[in-house]
Amino acid sequence: MEFAGGRLLTEQDAMIGWLTFNQPDRLNAVRRDMWDAMPEAVTSLVKLGVRAIVLKGAGDKAFISGADIAEFDVQRHDAASNRSFTASVSKATASLIEAPVPTIAMINGFCIGGGIVVATACDIRICTEGSRFGVPAGRLGLGFELDNFIRLQSLVGRGMALEMLATARQLTALEAAKAGLVNNIVPQGKQVDVVREMVAMMAATAPLTYAAAKLASRAALDPSLRDAAQKAIDTCFDSADFTEGRAAFHARRHPTFTGR
């Protein structure tokens, strides 16, 4: 499906739902209409029953090079206009954070500014050896929004997060992995194979278990979600999948999970 005039694409490929940022002529810089469309795009993939959503950039140069600064004079030129812009970004990232299935950022090339915002909203980040990561907010004079900074800091720690903002320098893939920003570095051209293998492993596990774990992870940062997380955990124990898992264990066979 196409969203935002074709600048955001979704496609189901068996167990994988692909979400592509499709503006390669601008290194996949994210426009306001793309942020606006992301919740619907993510929801459409979840409804298809995919076992994971994988985000990638079109072309071979960038995951996302940042927000489309050409729009800033209209969309984000002062605090008042920024509040509307930020609300759109927050809804977009929330759709990834709240999705019940794993979300994977498949990063190749530049992951800058808005790319960091999207990548840190995903559950897992895999990059190629030549990828670069940075937050150039200081070069523009804009404020890096609170929720986005909290997510970045939760991954790389306070010192590295502040260094990234203070210097605006780009981290190499190795530096990003060392800081905890990415889960794995893979050779150029091998990302899709690695992702397919990972999603195949995910598909062999119970969907409710992951949904509960993801909610528990969020509850660790937001205590207001603790009751909901516990309810999700309880749901696992009352599920048909738990019954199937036990039966498969005793029969020494692979379980067949249905998400119920």
Steps between C-alpha positions, in 0.01 A plus 500: 500500500604860447476776758599868493496514122716189468771629733407229752443146374376181667518144373428160651759234429381181676570561870668839444331835460736738319470874561716701260593868521492579131664834428843388377565822308505676841672209679160402642458818701166481682235752403208601721254297292716191554491545877122549475457180298716270711234394756262388224781323316611311812143409594433368150794259532400385848149423372650276230630273774872542430739373764737797471515843341830591335576863420750591229598785272475493121826492312843413636615825661273568796252355744375851582725803467286711732189713483441684173643838600357660188162489675615668820428857395133406486462193722744568783613861509422583864387339827131514413536332161744251649237379747279387212796341321612321815151367563512337156843350567385372840200323346728346239752368750222384735364280222834314496546496876147370560489248214452151650747343254877550483610808308843487336695793356711368209752781469727547200691825461401819676278488809494863602263719705154374412662167414617470860147589612349218291774247575483548877121451486562153354566197718808379314757676282725327245745698288760452229868563559499836322202648684529832683298637791459854628279770647586836336242703694770735629602596148146622434433647842187293557410314818512121485161401641477351850351160414749452218791585730372268774490208256848576370641535852335175612699319229840670500515651849506860617862570411482381140158658440630837617820458298295436187300818559801708607724412205246407228764256376409180321567167669634212297313170501759358740461794738121469483519130585742562786264766640201265478323694226494201261457131573714369218724604210476293183691512171359703213250292306434254782241700695191347341628147561574582864157657546322205340685259727416709805130526410487124440621451858242751622223315314582185694414669830165595652378845390335572835827439682674769296211744529515461879878540505481815290240648732710404803797676342295815463372466857859505623516864386134586560361360828145590391521200263582244769141378541456466125829312477398261776165443328683413178719255690192343660343469155796287392437253782129475410562464126451207267859557390628419850301177492644425156851582617480254789346231282771544236771480765367171637453359148846617397368684196503858377204703633250666269406837648196699393526813715198399708 
